[in-house]
Amino acid sequence: MLIAGSAAFLATLHACAVYCAWRAVVSARTPQGAVAWVVFLLSAPYFALLPYLFLGHHRYRGYVIARQSSAQVVEGVRRFEAALRPDTPPRIDPTPFEKLAHMPALRGNALVPLIDGQAAFDAIFAAIDAAERYVLVQFFIVHDDDLGRALHARLTAAAARGVAVRFMTDAVGSKSLPRAYVDGLRAAGGRVADPRRQRRPRQRLQMNYRNHRKTVVVDGRIGFTGGLNVGDEYMGRSPVFGPWRDTHVELRGPVVSQLQLSFVEDWHWAEGELILDQLVWDAPLDPADMTALLVPAGPADSDETGTLFFFSAIAAAQHRVWIASPYCVPDPTVLTALKHAALAGREVRLLLPEMIDHYLPWYAAFDCFDELAEAGVEIWRYQEGFLHQKVVLVDDAFAAIGTANLDNRSFRLNFETMAIGFDEGFAASVEAFLARDFTKATRLERRLAEQPARIRYGAPVARLFAPLL
C-alpha cells in the first residue's frame, strides 16, 4: 500500500509539473521565462512547483478595471473628454499615455510638487483636517510609529465628526501594522479594507503582486500621490537611512477624479463594494489650467502599462530624459529605449541612491550600468541619505511624479500610479528640484570590473532575479 501510495503521489506530482510547464509555455511574457520555468518544473518538480504557484502568474485575475468595463464610468470619461480637452495640444503628444490610462488628458489642473516628508504630510494632514464629506487613504506601507499615529489621529477625528473615511494598505507592505491600529479606525466609524483577509483562496497564491500605490483623496477635490509611505523613516528620522529624499505631488482639478477612480477600482477588488455613487466627481477647474493625466498601471492590465509608460516617455524626448528612482533594474524594452535615446543625442540621466535599502536590486543595477554608460547614459549616485522619489522629466514640457520605480516589479508586478503634467510650468518646477538633487550626487565613472569584489560578483548573480525585482 505504501509503495502504491508513493507511486500515485509521484505520478500526481509529475502531472502537476507538466501542466504548470504547459501553462508557462502559453502564458510567460518572454521565451526565456518560459524556457526557465519549463526546465525547472520538469527537471526538479519537487522544488519547482511551490515557487511556480506563487511566482509563476503572469496576470492578476479577477480585478475589475472600471475605466474599461463599467458603462457608467466609460460614459463619464467621455463626458469629461468632450468638455475638458485642452484648447492647445500639448507639445508632447499625450495619445500613448491616454491609451495606457484609458482616460484622456484634461485641462484645468494644478500639480504642485511636495518635496520630502514634512511638506507632503503637512499638506495631506491639512487636507484631512479640512475634509467635509470623505477621505480616501491608501498606502503601501503604514507603520504604527509617530507618523503613523499622527495619521491615525486625524482619520479618527475626521470619522468622529461625520466624515466618511476609507483606509487601505498592502498585506505585505504593512504586514507589521498591528490589529489595534485598524480596529481603532473602525471603532471611530472608518471603513478599513483588511489586507489580511483574502477574498478568494486563489489570491493567496498571488502574494508576489503588490499594491504599491500611495493615494489620498479628500472630498473629490484634492488628491495626493507619490513616493512617500507612512513611517518615521520617510520623515528622515531613521538612524540607518538619515535624510530621506522623496517627492509627492498635490493634485487639484479633474485629474483628482482620475486618481479617485483608481482608488475605487482597488477598493472594489479588496471589499467587493463599488462606491462610485458615494463620491464627488465634479472637481472644480483650477486657475493654473495645467493639462494633466493620471496613469494607473498594474498586472491586471491587458497591456504591460508600466513598461509602456516608461518606453513612451523616453521615446517622446527630443532633448533630454531625467529619471529619478531608488532602483534601476529595467527590462530589455526600457533598457533599449534608454540606450537609443542616448545614442540619438538626447541627454539621458538616471539619478539613483548610493545608499542600500534592498540588496538584490541595488546589486542588480550594477550589471546594467556598463551597458547604459557605453551608450551615453549618465548614471548619477545620490549621496545625501536615501533617495526614494519616482520622477520623470522629458524636455521642458512633460513631467511625471508617482509611485513607479525603474524596475521589473513596478513594470509588471505592482499596482502603480503616475501623475503626468503636460505643462511647461510643472516641468520647470520638476527641473528645479532635480537640478538641486544632482548637485548632491556624483556621476558613476567606474566600470563593473573596477568595482569592489562584492559588487563585481554580486551584480551578475543579483541580475538573475531581475524578473522579480
DODRENZA-555721 format. One record per residue (C-alpha): x, y, z. Coordinates in Angstrom, 2 decimals. Each point is the difference from the previous one (the first is absolute). Example, Ala and Ser with C-alpha at 12.3 -4.5 7.8 and 13.67 -1.06 7.14 Angstrom:
// DODRENZA-555721
px;py;pz
12.30;-4.50;7.80 .
1.37;3.44;-0.66 .
END
This chain:
// DODRENZA-555721
px;py;pz
0.00;0.00;0.00 .
2.80;2.38;0.92 .
1.79;-0.62;-3.31 .
-3.24;0.43;-1.96 .
-0.75;3.22;1.86 .
3.49;1.35;-0.70 .
-0.31;-0.85;-3.66 .
-3.36;1.77;-0.21 .
1.47;3.05;1.73 .
2.96;0.12;-2.39 .
-2.30;-0.39;-3.00 .
-2.20;2.84;1.25 .
3.04;2.18;0.69 .
1.39;-0.51;-3.49 .
-3.42;0.55;-1.58 .
-0.29;3.32;1.85 .
3.51;0.94;-1.11 .
-0.85;-0.77;-3.63 .
-3.21;2.05;0.23 .
1.83;2.96;1.55 .
2.74;-0.28;-2.63 .
-2.67;0.24;-2.70 .
-1.51;3.00;1.76 .
3.42;1.62;-0.01 .
0.39;-0.65;-3.73 .
-3.31;1.61;-0.92 .
0.06;2.90;2.46 .
3.58;1.05;0.77 .
0.85;3.53;-1.12 .
3.24;-0.99;-1.68 .
1.38;-3.18;-1.63 .
2.88;0.12;2.47 .
-2.42;-0.01;2.93 .
-1.96;-2.88;-1.49 .
3.14;-2.08;-0.53 .
1.21;0.68;3.54 .
-3.26;-1.14;1.57 .
-0.34;-3.06;-2.26 .
3.53;-1.21;0.78 .
-0.42;0.63;3.72 .
-3.43;-1.65;0.23 .
0.86;-3.10;-2.02 .
3.47;-0.58;1.42 .
-0.75;0.76;3.67 .
-3.76;-0.14;0.62 .
0.52;-0.51;3.74 .
1.63;3.42;0.26 .
-1.68;1.84;-2.87 .
-3.73;-0.45;0.55 .
-0.36;2.15;3.11 .
2.03;2.94;-1.40 .
-1.99;-0.18;-3.23 .
-3.31;0.16;1.85 .
1.10;3.22;1.71 .
2.23;1.58;-2.64 .
-1.11;-1.42;-3.32 .
-3.16;2.07;-0.52 .
0.12;2.46;-2.89 .
-3.25;1.86;0.46 .
-1.99;0.99;3.07 .
-3.33;-1.72;-0.54 .
-3.41;1.31;0.96 .
0.88;3.66;0.51 .
-2.66;2.25;-1.55 .
1.30;3.06;-1.84 .
-3.02;2.30;0.09 .
1.57;2.34;-2.58 .
-0.54;-2.76;-2.56 .
-2.88;-2.11;1.25 .
-2.47;2.30;1.77 .
-2.43;1.68;-2.38 .
-0.60;2.70;2.62 .
3.73;0.77;0.27 .
0.66;-0.20;-3.73 .
-2.80;2.47;-0.69 .
1.32;2.32;2.71 .
3.48;-0.11;-1.49 .
-1.43;0.91;-3.40 .
-1.88;2.98;1.45 .
3.16;1.25;1.69 .
1.94;-0.40;-3.24 .
-2.52;1.96;-2.02 .
-0.17;2.88;2.48 .
3.58;0.27;1.22 .
2.27;-0.72;-2.92 .
2.89;2.53;0.02 .
-0.52;2.93;-2.36 .
3.60;-0.27;-1.22 .
1.46;-3.48;-0.53 .
2.92;-0.73;2.35 .
3.48;0.14;-1.52 .
0.49;-3.66;0.85 .
-2.76;-2.14;-1.46 .
-2.09;-1.47;2.83 .
-1.60;-2.67;-2.21 .
2.16;-2.99;1.07 .
-0.51;0.84;3.66 .
-3.75;0.50;-0.48 .
-0.28;-3.43;-1.58 .
1.95;-1.56;2.86 .
-2.16;1.75;2.60 .
-3.31;-0.50;-1.87 .
-0.63;3.61;0.98 .
0.61;3.36;-1.75 .
2.46;2.73;0.85 .
-2.10;2.88;1.33 .
0.50;3.73;0.58 .
-0.81;1.97;3.14 .
2.43;-1.65;2.41 .
2.70;1.02;2.46 .
2.92;-2.30;0.85 .
2.22;1.14;2.86 .
3.14;-1.97;0.93 .
0.37;-0.65;3.72 .
3.65;-0.45;0.90 .
0.71;-2.50;2.77 .
-2.13;-1.26;2.85 .
-0.65;3.15;1.97 .
-1.49;1.92;-2.92 .
-1.97;-3.01;-1.24 .
-1.58;-0.98;3.30 .
-0.65;3.60;1.06 .
-2.08;0.35;-3.16 .
-1.68;-3.40;0.37 .
-0.86;0.57;3.66 .
-1.37;3.49;-0.73 .
-2.25;-1.44;-2.70 .
-1.28;-2.77;2.30 .
-0.66;2.50;2.79 .
-2.06;2.10;-2.43 .
-1.96;-2.96;-1.41 .
-3.77;0.45;-0.07 .
-1.33;-3.12;-1.75 .
2.57;-2.78;-0.36 .
3.66;-0.99;0.11 .
1.49;-2.83;-2.06 .
3.42;-1.23;1.20 .
2.21;-2.67;-1.50 .
3.68;-0.68;0.75 .
2.30;-2.91;-0.76 .
1.66;0.27;3.42 .
-1.55;1.32;3.20 .
1.94;-0.26;3.27 .
-1.36;0.41;3.49 .
2.60;2.64;0.90 .
-0.16;3.74;0.55 .
-1.02;0.81;-3.58 .
-2.38;-2.94;-0.20 .
-1.68;1.01;3.24 .
-0.28;3.60;-1.22 .
-1.84;-1.24;-3.08 .
-2.15;-2.26;2.15 .
-0.96;2.91;2.27 .
-1.10;2.15;-2.92 .
-1.99;-2.77;-1.62 .
-1.79;-0.93;3.21 .
-0.73;3.69;0.67 .
-1.42;0.36;-3.51 .
-2.17;-3.09;0.44 .
-1.21;1.27;3.38 .
-1.30;3.21;-1.58 .
-1.97;-1.93;-2.62 .
2.50;-0.16;-2.87 .
-0.06;-3.34;-1.87 .
3.50;-1.50;0.33 .
1.26;-2.88;-2.11 .
3.46;-1.42;0.69 .
1.97;-2.60;-1.94 .
3.51;-1.47;0.18 .
1.96;-2.80;-1.62 .
0.13;-3.35;1.83 .
3.75;-0.42;-0.41 .
1.10;3.62;0.17 .
-1.93;0.56;3.24 .
0.39;-3.48;1.46 .
1.29;1.41;3.30 .
-2.97;2.34;0.50 .
-1.69;-1.15;3.22 .
-3.64;-1.00;0.07 .
-0.68;2.72;2.57 .
0.82;2.66;-2.61 .
-2.77;-1.01;-2.39 .
-2.36;-0.92;2.83 .
0.34;3.56;1.28 .
-0.96;1.40;-3.39 .
-3.03;-2.27;-0.16 .
-1.06;0.90;3.53 .
0.00;3.67;-1.02 .
-2.27;-0.80;-2.95 .
2.59;-0.39;-2.75 .
-0.11;-2.71;-2.64 .
3.14;-2.13;-0.35 .
0.82;-2.40;-2.82 .
1.72;-2.75;1.97 .
3.07;-1.13;-1.98 .
0.24;-3.18;2.07 .
-3.37;-1.27;-1.22 .
0.22;-1.42;-3.49 .
-3.25;-0.01;-1.96 .
0.72;-3.36;-1.60 .
2.48;-2.79;0.72 .
1.76;0.37;-3.36 .
1.10;3.53;0.92 .
2.19;-1.52;2.70 .
2.10;-1.28;-2.90 .
0.33;3.51;-1.44 .
1.94;1.46;2.91 .
2.86;0.90;-2.35 .
-2.18;2.86;-1.26 .
0.01;3.19;2.06 .
-2.25;3.03;0.13 .
2.77;2.60;0.08 .
-2.29;3.02;-0.42 .
-0.04;2.93;2.41 .
-3.26;1.90;-0.33 .
-1.84;2.57;2.05 .
-3.19;1.64;-1.33 .
-2.06;2.47;2.02 .
-3.56;0.90;-1.02 .
0.81;-0.74;-3.66 .
1.69;3.42;-0.22 .
3.61;-0.50;1.09 .
2.23;-3.02;-0.45 .
3.52;-1.16;0.81 .
2.29;-2.69;-1.36 .
3.72;-0.64;-0.21 .
2.82;-1.87;1.63 .
-0.69;0.49;3.70 .
-1.42;-2.69;2.25 .
-1.06;0.45;3.62 .
2.95;-0.57;2.31 .
2.53;2.01;1.96 .
2.80;-0.96;-2.40 .
-1.84;1.93;-2.73 .
0.31;3.09;2.19 .
3.78;-0.41;0.23 .
-0.11;-1.31;3.56 .
1.72;-3.34;-0.62 .
3.49;-0.36;1.53 .
0.81;-2.46;-2.81 .
-1.15;2.01;-3.04 .
0.32;3.52;1.34 .
-1.39;2.66;-2.37 .
-2.71;-1.48;-2.22 .
-0.35;1.60;-3.43 .
-3.47;-0.49;-1.44 .
-2.64;1.81;-2.04 .
-3.78;0.05;0.15 .
-2.36;2.07;-2.15 .
-3.15;1.87;0.95 .
-2.75;-0.16;-2.62 .
-2.96;2.30;-0.59 .
-2.47;0.02;-2.86 .
-1.45;-2.84;-2.13 .
3.12;-2.14;0.44 .
-1.15;-0.54;3.60 .
-3.00;-1.92;-1.37 .
2.38;-2.24;-1.93 .
2.02;-0.72;3.16 .
-3.25;-0.63;1.85 .
-1.12;-2.47;-2.66 .
3.19;-2.00;0.52 .
-0.82;-0.21;3.71 .
-3.56;-1.09;-0.81 .
1.33;-2.91;-2.07 .
2.34;-1.11;2.78 .
-2.72;0.31;2.62 .
-2.41;-2.02;-2.11 .
2.53;-2.82;-0.30 .
0.84;0.05;3.71 .
-3.53;0.33;1.37 .
-2.37;-0.91;-2.82 .
-1.66;3.40;0.36 .
-0.39;2.47;-2.86 .
-0.10;3.50;1.49 .
-0.35;2.10;-3.16 .
-3.31;1.53;1.05 .
1.31;0.96;3.43 .
2.73;2.32;-1.29 .
0.29;3.45;-1.57 .
1.04;0.06;-3.66 .
-0.17;3.68;-0.89 .
3.29;1.39;1.31 .
0.14;3.73;-0.88 .
2.40;1.17;-2.66 .
3.18;1.52;1.43 .
1.22;3.39;-1.28 .
3.45;-1.51;-0.68 .
-1.73;-1.77;-2.92 .
2.64;-2.69;-0.44 .
-0.67;-2.91;-2.32 .
0.39;-3.17;2.04 .
-0.67;-3.72;-0.02 .
0.09;-2.74;2.61 .
1.44;-3.30;-1.28 .
-0.80;-3.01;2.21 .
1.98;-3.13;-0.80 .
-0.11;-3.55;1.26 .
0.12;-3.71;-0.73 .
-3.74;-0.06;-0.71 .
0.50;2.14;-3.12 .
-0.22;-1.69;-3.38 .
3.11;1.94;-1.05 .
3.21;0.31;1.98 .
-0.90;3.53;0.97 .
2.99;0.63;2.27 .
2.54;-0.92;-2.67 .
-1.87;1.91;-2.68 .
-0.25;3.11;2.18 .
3.77;0.25;0.34 .
0.58;-1.00;-3.63 .
-2.44;2.65;-1.24 .
1.53;2.72;2.16 .
3.54;-0.80;-1.12 .
-1.02;-0.28;-3.66 .
-1.71;3.41;0.14 .
3.20;1.83;0.99 .
1.59;2.38;-2.48 .
2.62;1.47;2.31 .
0.20;-1.74;3.37 .
-1.37;-2.65;2.33 .
0.67;0.19;3.73 .
-1.24;-2.87;2.17 .
0.31;-0.21;3.77 .
-0.64;-3.40;1.57 .
1.21;-1.97;3.02 .
0.54;-3.08;-2.20 .
1.29;-0.60;-3.51 .
-0.82;-3.48;-1.28 .
-1.61;0.75;-3.38 .
-1.32;-2.70;-2.27 .
1.52;-0.35;-3.51 .
-2.65;2.30;-1.52 .
0.69;2.95;2.27 .
3.73;-0.69;0.02 .
0.01;0.23;-3.79 .
-2.08;3.19;0.06 .
2.47;1.67;2.38 .
2.96;-1.02;-2.14 .
-1.69;1.11;-3.23 .
-0.83;3.42;1.44 .
3.61;0.50;1.06 .
1.35;-1.24;-3.33 .
-2.34;2.44;-1.76 .
1.62;2.89;1.85 .
-2.53;0.52;2.78 .
1.29;0.84;3.45 .
-0.99;-3.06;2.01 .
0.60;0.17;3.74 .
-0.87;-2.55;2.68 .
0.03;1.18;3.62 .
0.35;-2.93;2.40 .
0.90;-0.42;3.67 .
3.50;-0.87;1.14 .
-1.50;-1.39;3.21 .
-1.44;-3.51;0.10 .
-3.44;-0.86;1.33 .
-0.54;-3.30;-1.87 .
3.13;-1.88;-0.99 .
-1.21;-1.99;-3.02 .
-1.22;2.94;-2.14 .
2.96;2.13;1.10 .
2.50;-2.60;-1.19 .
-2.02;-0.92;-3.10 .
0.15;3.60;-1.21 .
3.78;-0.16;-0.35 .
-0.33;-2.76;-2.56 .
-1.68;2.37;-2.47 .
1.98;3.18;0.75 .
2.85;-0.77;-2.42 .
-2.44;-0.69;-2.84 .
-1.84;3.25;0.65 .
3.14;2.08;0.42 .
1.53;-1.30;-3.23 .
-3.07;1.34;-1.85 .
0.41;3.40;1.68 .
-2.45;-0.24;2.89 .
1.20;1.93;3.06 .
-0.26;-1.87;3.32 .
-0.11;2.30;3.03 .
0.22;-1.28;3.59 .
-1.79;2.07;2.64 .
2.21;0.42;3.08 .
-2.08;1.82;2.65 .
-2.05;-2.75;1.66 .
-2.38;-2.30;-1.84 .
-1.71;1.06;-3.23 .
-3.47;-1.52;-0.44 .
-1.81;2.35;-2.42 .
-1.52;-1.21;-3.27 .
0.20;2.86;-2.49 .
0.26;0.31;-3.80 .
0.83;3.21;-1.88 .
-0.11;0.16;-3.80 .
1.28;3.13;-1.80 .
-1.64;3.05;1.58 .
-3.62;-0.94;-0.65 .
-0.72;-3.30;1.80 .
0.55;-1.17;3.55 .
-1.40;-2.85;2.07 .
0.03;-0.70;3.72 .
-1.39;-3.16;1.52 .
0.66;-3.40;1.47 .
1.68;-1.99;-2.82 .
3.67;-0.94;0.23 .
2.28;-0.70;-2.95 .
-0.12;-3.75;0.55 .
-1.77;-3.16;-1.07 .
-2.12;-0.15;3.14 .
-1.56;3.39;-0.73 .
-0.25;-0.84;-3.70 .
-1.91;-3.24;0.46 .
-0.69;-1.13;3.57 .
-1.13;3.10;1.88 .
-3.09;2.16;-0.23 .
1.42;3.50;-0.55 .
-1.09;3.56;-0.72 .
1.76;2.79;-1.93 .
-1.36;3.54;-0.22 .
1.08;1.74;-3.22 .
0.05;3.72;-0.65 .
0.21;1.01;-3.66 .
0.94;3.51;1.06 .
3.10;2.17;-0.22 .
-0.53;1.54;3.44 .
-0.30;-3.38;1.68 .
3.03;-1.30;-1.93 .
1.99;3.06;1.12 .
-0.83;-0.67;3.66 .
1.08;-3.62;-0.39 .
3.19;1.04;-1.78 .
0.82;2.38;2.86 .
-0.12;-2.61;2.76 .
1.71;-2.68;-2.09 .
2.79;2.45;-0.83 .
0.52;0.52;3.75 .
0.05;-3.76;0.51 .
2.69;-0.42;-2.65 .
2.25;2.40;1.94 .
-0.13;-2.55;2.85 .
0.90;-2.88;-2.29 .
3.19;-1.23;-1.64 .
0.22;-1.46;-3.46 .
0.93;-3.67;-0.17 .
3.23;-0.36;-1.96 .
1.34;-3.41;1.01 .
-0.94;-3.02;-2.07 .
-1.18;-3.21;1.63 .
3.47;-1.55;-0.36 .
1.40;2.84;2.10 .
-2.51;-0.37;2.84 .
0.72;-1.83;3.28 .
-0.22;-3.78;-0.16 .
-3.36;-0.13;1.78 .
-1.54;2.07;-2.84 .
1.90;-1.70;-2.84 .
-1.25;-3.42;1.06 .
-3.25;1.00;1.63 .
-1.39;2.00;-2.94 .
-0.32;-2.79;-2.59 .
-1.43;-2.39;2.58 .
-2.57;2.57;1.17 .
-0.94;0.74;-3.63 .
-1.20;-3.59;-0.32 .
-2.91;1.01;2.23 .
-0.81;3.06;-2.14 .
-3.50;-1.23;-1.03 .
-1.01;0.03;3.67 .
1.72;3.24;1.03 .
END
